[in-house]
Amino acid sequence: MAHAAERLPVTIDGRSYLIETEGYSRTTVPTLREQRDTSGEAGEQRLNTQFWVRSQTDWSYGAGQEYFDNDDSDRRRFYTSSGIDPWTKGQVSLLPICEDKGNTGDDVIMKVFTSGSTDYMYVASGTDLYYSQDFDTDTPTWTPVTALDTPETITDFTSDGTTVFIAYGSARHMAETDVGSTDQPDSLGSSEPDKLRYVGGRLIELDGSTIEELAANGSVLGSATFSLIHGSVWQDVCVGPVGLYAAANSNDTGSLYFLAAGSDGAITSPQQVADLPRGETINAIESYGGLLVIATSKGLRVAAMNQDASVSYGPVIDNGGAAYSLATDDRFVWFGTANGQVYRADLSVFTDTLVPAWATDVVSTGSTPGNVTWVARVDGETFFVDAANGVQGHAASGDRVASGTLTVGDVRWNSQFDKSLRQVEVRASPTLAVTGTRTYEQAGETYDDADLVYDGIATPVQGTIKVTFTPDTGIDLSVLTLTDRAPQTVDYSLSDKYTVKFTLERDGTATTAGPNLESWQLLAFPAPTRIDEIVLPVVMKKRVASSRGMGAAVQQDPQGEYDALRALMTAKQVVTYQEGSRSESVVIDQMSMSPEHLSADGDWWEGTMTLRILTVP
């Protein structure tokens, strides 16, 4: 039947009806249901507001989480960072800037040894060996060790805290010199190792496919010489809870071995305890805090060392690509990757089985940085080798990086429909910058220390915090500058998600300090596609007529119309609904028949049938 608004004002799926206008209503369905919070403590969900809230106060579970607020997300994590230290619970701040620590060369071997109470950094550059005791200053003094009469390229070195043992590969026998001495090294034993390690009180040489334990005089201990199949290369060794663990690469695949101590005290034959996936090789290993840390050609892995000496390793952290070097300190492990970048992982916090919390850490100052091939930790500072720019370390000035970024990730309010971002607020605290020097004296007072000095005036330094929002279009919106506890209005177009990135900038004058971001909060208004609820009282009689037009009666079958409409409701069928000149898609959600009397022929009821109709986007 054609729609004839003049006579029968509404049409549903091609069937026209007369309605009782007094009972008609059209209402937009609310987007938010009444909230009920059954949690044990107060939180965002108890706020009596139409805005949806997202906030964060802790970042100490590290990077690698793209979606901030999915059901399985951890609100203590974020996506990526650069120049940011997230490891102090309840704040993020700027990392120290690094500087070049000397002119010893670029692709060097660097290790730090402690002799007595003195730390020595040793660097081997080709045939030259240097050491420094002031390597934490801005211009370290590098003292050369007297070269051999016939210099050879140094392939590795190690120390027991008293003696430095030096390897030259197949070029000549190993040599030794005292820590902190410039004396020419003396030849030691008859071995020609590629690598040397001093672990667990044992001097271990790695020479291609052969691993041996050496006495202090360079001789092989007992029968402690073991070789793998031809083509295998021993890569590294460390001490575990009940013996040594060694890493070797063979056929482009890394393997782990366990070496116990025999009855004569020397190491026993290696027992293979784990293989990495094919194509993944090992660059370095380190045992720390009961865990085995593995730097591989894919990234970083953490393994559990079991009571039977077997090893169970976890998934690879591959966000920085290959890991080349390791250093441990406090609860952390630092690992060097490409592009002069050092990462840090917290071995006390795990986000998955054998996957520690991790994030980027310090980075080289080189304009074209290379692989970070060595890392060391001394007195709370990080030193490393950028193979394209030499030894790097924390700037002696204490300066922080000029700026750092923390990308929270995608905030979706756990839904896929559009939201309107309305407000952002941060809480931040300053760090204290110490400037100037002031003598602390008072006339008439005698001090035990006549040179007592109060170094500087503590000045709060704010720096700057900025935020950038990227909607689902992928185009960055304007950058907002934020101040502590000052809500900033956001007026952006609709998006189902926003990628949130904070930028921290140090103070322009006090370069040793910057802002501490302690929390952020976003307010958004949900903007899903809206639907209308139409309450439609339909006249169901054998003969109906409108009060407009000619007023001619129209024959109708109430039972047939009811059955047809009920079939549409049961099938949830989307049909065309027209009222006047307006046409839209709808579903019939509910029906209710209010009879007035039985039809004259006793066929079915006549009366009013009320339909609840929902528009379909």
HELIX and SHEET records of a PDB file:
HELIX    1   1 THR A   21  GLY A   23  5                                   3    
HELIX    2   2 GLU A   44  ARG A   46  5                                   3    
HELIX    3   3 GLY A  169  ALA A  171  5                                   3    
HELIX    4   4 PRO A  558  THR A  570  1                                  13    
SHEET    1   A 7 ARG A  15  TYR A  17  0                                        
SHEET    2   A 7 VAL A  10  ILE A  12 -1                                        
SHEET    3   A 7 VAL A 575  GLU A 579 -1                                        
SHEET    4   A 7 ARG A 582  LEU A 598 -1                                        
SHEET    5   A 7 TRP A 605  THR A 615 -1                                        
SHEET    6   A 7 ASP A 532  MET A 540 -1                                        
SHEET    7   A 7 SER A  25  THR A  28 -1                                        
SHEET    1   B 4 TRP A  52  GLN A  56  0                                        
SHEET    2   B 4 ASN A 516  PRO A 526 -1                                        
SHEET    3   B 4 LYS A 419  SER A 429 -1                                        
SHEET    4   B 4 GLN A 488  THR A 489 -1                                        
SHEET    1   C 5 THR A  80  SER A  82  0                                        
SHEET    2   C 5 SER A 403  VAL A 411 -1                                        
SHEET    3   C 5 TYR A 498  GLU A 505 -1                                        
SHEET    4   C 5 THR A 464  THR A 470 -1                                        
SHEET    5   C 5 LEU A 480  LEU A 482 -1                                        
SHEET    1   D 2 ILE A  84  ASP A  85  0                                        
SHEET    2   D 2 SER A  93  LEU A  94 -1                                        
SHEET    1   E 4 CYS A  98  ASP A 100  0                                        
SHEET    2   E 4 GLY A 390  HIS A 394 -1                                        
SHEET    3   E 4 GLU A 381  ASP A 386 -1                                        
SHEET    4   E 4 VAL A 372  VAL A 378 -1                                        
SHEET    1   F 4 ILE A 109  SER A 115  0                                        
SHEET    2   F 4 THR A 118  SER A 125 -1                                        
SHEET    3   F 4 ASP A 128  SER A 132 -1                                        
SHEET    4   F 4 THR A 143  PRO A 144 -1                                        
SHEET    1   G 4 ASP A 156  SER A 159  0                                        
SHEET    2   G 4 THR A 163  ALA A 167 -1                                        
SHEET    3   G 4 ALA A 175  ASP A 178 -1                                        
SHEET    4   G 4 ASP A 186  SER A 187 -1                                        
SHEET    1   H 4 LYS A 195  VAL A 199  0                                        
SHEET    2   H 4 ARG A 202  ASP A 207 -1                                        
SHEET    3   H 4 THR A 210  LEU A 214 -1                                        
SHEET    4   H 4 VAL A 220  SER A 227 -1                                        
SHEET    1   I 4 VAL A 233  VAL A 239  0                                        
SHEET    2   I 4 LEU A 244  SER A 250 -1                                        
SHEET    3   I 4 THR A 253  LEU A 259 -1                                        
SHEET    4   I 4 GLN A 271  ASP A 275 -1                                        
SHEET    1   J 4 ILE A 282  TYR A 288  0                                        
SHEET    2   J 4 LEU A 291  THR A 296 -1                                        
SHEET    3   J 4 LEU A 300  MET A 305 -1                                        
SHEET    4   J 4 VAL A 311  TYR A 313 -1                                        
SHEET    1   K 4 SER A 325  ASP A 329  0                                        
SHEET    2   K 4 PHE A 332  GLY A 336 -1                                        
SHEET    3   K 4 GLN A 341  ASP A 352 -1                                        
SHEET    4   K 4 VAL A 355  VAL A 363 -1                                        
SHEET    1   L 2 THR A 431  THR A 435  0                                        
SHEET    2   L 2 ILE A 457  VAL A 461 -1                                        
SHEET    1   M 2 ARG A 438  THR A 439  0                                        
SHEET    2   M 2 VAL A 453  TYR A 454 -1                                        
SHEET    1   N 2 ARG A 543  VAL A 544  0                                        
SHEET    2   N 2 VAL A 554  GLN A 555 -1                                        
END                                                                             
